[in-house]
Each structure stands twice: as structure tokens, then as C-alpha cells.
Amino acid sequence: MNKFVNILLLILLLPTVGVVIFVGFDLPIEFLRISGSNLPYKQELFFVFAGLILIVGGRRSIRRWVGLRMVSQTKRYIWNQPMHKTRVKQAVMYLYLEAFMHLFFAVGTYVISPEAWVVSAVLVLLAVDHLVFGLMGKYFNKFRVGITKSAIVFSDRDIKVAYFSGLRKVSTQQQSLFFDYIKELQIAVPSGSIAPQNRKEFRETIETIVNRDVVFFSESFKSFEDQI
């Protein structure tokens, strides 16, 4: 999800930056007889770009915060524990990198063309959201893994839900935990999300919920607690 959103934001930023440069440096387009300074509807164009960026980034932000709130309600879960510290550090690092890139584009956009202030404002807003979200996860133990009777919820910089309905196989491979479903659907999450001291309890909790006549546990998952 994060990768897709970041690619989509980059696709939106490329034409945005192009227009910002065109306006900021007052570049001419001879055959149209216009230049950056007299580009028609440029302010409206900046608002459109800012709106699209806000929609894409905002939807991801809402999804993240909903996931954080969902997994923080520990009493609703059969099993609920904070993510492993290594995974938390990795998630926070990516959040800070995303925040830095947003701030970089925000400052650069405003320096080149103050008329694009609305684009810069949206990018700053998204950057602050990344920073606050990262701080919440790191210092308040909000990045967690929870198990209900119907699903496993993984919530850090993204939220993934592995439902038990239709589940056919659970396995681990190359530092990933795989959930295979009917119709060849597969969900993968980093196995490092589960702290080593919690892995046995994590596996045993899943085992008590799923129908073992239907769901296959690979040998690698059976020895999940022994993996580094």
C-alpha cells in the first residue's frame, strides 16, 4: 500500500514541479505565446495539484490512523502485543524519510514559486502527519499486532489484516510471514513484526482459532519461535 501511494504521489509531483518551475522561472512557450508569468489559471492549477496530493496522501493517513486506533483497543483482542523494536525502528525510519521528502519538495516548491504556496502547505501538512504518526508509534507503543477470532491485524506505517476465513496455509520464508488463501491470494508481512519472545504465543493463539483440518502450518511456522 505504501509503495503504491508513494509512486502515485511521485507521479503527481512530477507535473506539479514542472508547472512550478515553468511559473517560477517565467519560462516561455513560443508557439503558444505564453510564459510562466502570464500562464492562465495558474493559481487554480496549483489548487488542483494540491487537492489531488491531499486526497492521495490524506487517504493513506486516514487508513494509518484508523489502523492505529483499531489495534490500540487491546481489550477487543484475544492476543495483542507491541511490534518488535527492530520492526518499529524500521517503520519509523521510513516515516521520517517520507516526511523529509515532503518537506524537501515543500520548501523547494515555495522557493521556486511562492505562488504555489498551497502545494507547499499540503506537503508540509503530510510531513507533519508522518512525524506525529512515527512519534506515536515509537514512544507510545502504538505499533502493534493483534489477534481476534476472525483476523490478525498488523499496524505500523501501514495496516494489514489477515483474515482466517478462506485461509489455507501459514508459512515463513526469507523473513516474511505468509498467509495463503483460496483462489491463490497471498498476504505477506515481515516476520520481524513479532518479537521473538512472543512468537510461540502468537502461533499457539492462531492454532486455537483456525481449523487445523483446513489450515496447514508449514514446518517453518511450527518452529517460528526458534527463528532469528
C-alpha positions in Angstrom: 0.0 0.0 0.0 2.7 2.5 1.0 4.8 1.7 -2.1 1.7 2.3 -4.4 0.8 5.5 -2.7 4.4 6.8 -2.8 4.6 6.0 -6.6 1.2 7.8 -7.1 2.4 10.8 -5.2 5.6 10.9 -7.2 3.6 10.8 -10.4 1.5 13.7 -9.2 4.6 15.7 -8.1 6.4 15.5 -11.4 3.9 17.6 -13.4 3.4 19.8 -10.3 7.1 20.6 -10.1 7.1 21.1 -13.9 4.5 23.8 -13.6 6.2 25.3 -10.6 9.5 25.6 -12.5 7.6 27.0 -15.5 6.0 29.7 -13.5 8.8 30.4 -11.1 11.4 30.9 -13.8 9.0 32.6 -16.2 9.8 30.1 -19.0 8.4 30.9 -22.4 6.4 28.6 -24.7 6.9 30.4 -28.0 4.3 28.6 -30.2 1.6 29.3 -27.6 2.9 32.8 -27.0 2.7 32.4 -23.2 5.2 32.4 -20.4 5.1 31.3 -16.8 4.2 34.8 -15.5 1.1 35.0 -17.7 0.0 31.4 -17.6 -3.8 31.4 -17.4 -5.5 29.8 -14.4 -2.1 29.0 -12.8 -3.5 29.5 -9.3 -6.4 27.2 -10.0 -3.9 24.7 -11.4 -1.9 24.8 -8.2 -5.0 24.2 -6.2 -5.9 21.2 -8.3 -2.5 19.7 -7.9 -2.6 20.4 -4.1 -6.1 18.8 -3.9 -5.0 15.7 -5.7 -1.9 15.3 -3.5 -4.0 15.9 -0.4 -6.6 13.2 -1.4 -3.9 10.6 -2.1 -1.8 11.4 1.0 -4.9 12.0 3.2 -6.5 8.7 2.4 -3.3 6.9 3.4 -3.1 9.0 6.6 -6.7 8.1 7.5 -6.1 4.4 6.9 -3.0 4.6 9.1 -4.7 6.3 12.0 -7.8 4.1 11.8 -5.4 1.0 12.0 -3.6 2.6 14.9 -6.8 3.2 16.8 -8.1 -0.2 15.9 -5.1 -2.2 17.2 -4.8 0.0 20.3 -8.1 -1.2 21.7 -6.4 -4.2 23.3 -9.4 -5.4 25.2 -11.1 -6.4 21.9 -8.3 -8.8 21.1 -7.6 -12.4 22.2 -3.9 -11.6 21.9 -2.3 -8.2 21.4 1.3 -7.2 21.7 3.6 -4.3 20.6 5.6 -5.0 17.5 9.3 -6.0 17.8 11.5 -3.0 18.4 13.6 -3.7 15.3 10.4 -3.5 13.1 9.3 -0.3 14.9 12.6 1.4 14.2 12.4 0.4 10.6 8.9 1.7 10.2 9.8 5.0 12.0 12.8 5.4 9.8 10.7 5.1 6.6 8.1 7.6 8.1 10.9 10.1 8.8 12.3 9.6 5.3 8.8 10.2 3.8 8.4 13.3 6.0 11.8 14.6 4.8 11.0 14.2 1.2 7.7 16.0 1.6 9.4 18.9 3.4 12.1 18.9 0.7 9.5 19.3 -2.1 7.5 21.8 0.0 10.5 24.1 0.6 11.8 23.7 -3.0 8.3 24.4 -4.4 7.8 27.6 -2.4 11.4 28.9 -3.0 11.0 28.5 -6.8 7.4 29.9 -6.9 5.7 31.4 -3.9 2.5 31.3 -6.0 2.5 27.6 -5.4 2.1 28.1 -1.6 -0.9 25.8 -1.5 1.1 22.9 -2.8 3.8 23.6 -0.2 1.2 23.8 2.6 -0.3 20.4 1.7 3.2 18.8 1.6 4.1 20.3 5.0 0.8 19.0 6.4 1.6 15.5 5.2 5.1 15.7 6.5 3.9 16.7 10.0 1.4 13.8 9.8 4.3 11.4 9.1 6.3 12.8 12.0 3.5 12.7 14.5 2.5 9.2 13.5 6.1 8.0 13.8 6.4 9.5 17.3 3.1 7.9 18.4 4.2 4.5 17.2 7.7 4.7 18.7 7.1 6.3 22.1 3.6 5.2 22.9 3.8 1.5 21.7 1.1 2.1 19.2 2.6 -0.1 16.5 1.1 -3.5 17.5 -0.1 -6.9 16.3 -3.5 -8.2 17.5 -5.4 -11.4 17.0 -9.2 -11.6 17.1 -11.5 -14.6 16.4 -11.7 -13.6 12.8 -8.3 -12.0 11.8 -4.8 -10.9 12.6 -4.2 -7.2 12.5 -0.7 -5.8 11.8 -0.5 -2.0 12.3 2.6 0.2 11.8 3.2 2.6 8.9 0.6 0.6 7.1 -2.2 -1.7 8.2 -2.6 -5.3 7.0 -5.4 -7.6 8.0 -5.0 -11.4 7.6 -8.5 -12.9 7.9 -8.9 -16.5 9.0 -11.8 -17.0 6.6 -10.5 -18.8 3.5 -7.1 -19.3 5.0 -5.4 -22.4 3.8 -1.7 -22.2 4.8 0.6 -20.3 7.1 4.4 -20.3 6.5 7.5 -18.3 7.0 10.3 -17.7 4.4 13.0 -15.1 3.9 12.0 -13.0 7.0 8.4 -12.9 5.9 5.2 -14.4 7.2 2.9 -15.7 4.5 -0.9 -16.3 4.7 -2.1 -18.2 1.7 -5.8 -18.3 0.8 -8.1 -19.9 -1.7 -8.0 -18.5 -5.3 -4.2 -18.1 -4.9 -4.5 -15.0 -2.8 -1.5 -14.4 -0.5 -0.7 -11.8 2.2 2.8 -11.3 3.3 4.0 -9.4 6.4 7.5 -9.1 7.9 8.1 -11.9 10.3 10.2 -9.4 12.3 6.9 -7.7 13.3 6.5 -10.4 16.0 9.1 -10.1 18.9 10.9 -13.5 19.4 9.6 -13.8 23.0 6.0 -13.5 21.7 6.2 -15.9 18.7 5.3 -19.1 20.4 2.2 -17.5 22.0 1.4 -15.9 18.6 1.5 -19.3 16.9 -0.4 -21.1 19.6 -3.2 -18.5 19.6 -3.7 -18.8 15.9 -3.7 -22.6 16.3 -6.5 -22.5 18.8 -8.7 -20.4 16.4 -8.2 -21.9 13.0 -9.4 -25.3 11.9 -6.3 -27.4 11.6 -8.0 -29.8 9.2 -8.3 -27.0 6.7 -5.3 -24.7 7.5 -1.8 -26.1 7.0 1.1 -24.9 9.2 4.4 -25.3 7.5 7.4 -26.7 9.4 9.0 -23.3 9.3 6.0 -21.7 11.0 5.8 -24.5 13.6 9.3 -23.6 14.6 8.6 -19.8 14.3 9.8 -19.1 17.8 13.2 -20.6 17.1 13.8 -18.3 14.1 16.1 -15.2 14.5 
